[in-house]
């Protein structure tokens, strides 16, 4: 595995640690466009307040 491939895999894994979906990661790879904001999906059915933004 070359350095570029290793970096891509490591970057995808870091996004997964933040619970970014595989679909969102695939979209980043496909479009190569970084967005300023993105949706974060909750694992619970409760309402998520926007006050908890990072």
N, C-alpha and C positions, 0 to 999 in steps of 0.2 A: 504494500500500500504506500503510495507516495504521500508527500506532505499535504498536498491540496485535498486529497481524498480523506486523509485522517482529520484535517481541520473541519471539513464539511460534516463528517460523522460526529465529531466532538461538539460542533455547534448545534446540530440537530438534537443531540442528547441533552445539552444544556436547556434547550427550549422545552423538551419533554419534562425536565425537572420542574418547570414552571407550569406544567399541565397544558402546554400548547398542544393542540390536537395534531395528529399525523396529517390530517387534511390541510390544516393551516401551514404546516411545514412544507408539504408538497406544493401548495400555492406559492410560497416564497421561492422554492426551487424553480418552479415553472415560470413565474413572472419575473423573477430576479428584481423585484421592486420591494423595498423596505417601506412599510407603512409607519406613520407616526403614531397611530393608535391601532388596536386590534381588540376583538371581542375575547373576553375571558369567560369560559363556561363554568358554571357552578356544578359541583358534584351533588349538591343537595337541591331540594325543590323549593327552598326558601328564597325570598326576595334578597337580592344582593344590592346593597346601597352603594351609590357611586362615591360616597365619602371615603370608602376604603381603597381608593385608587392608589397605585404605587407611583 
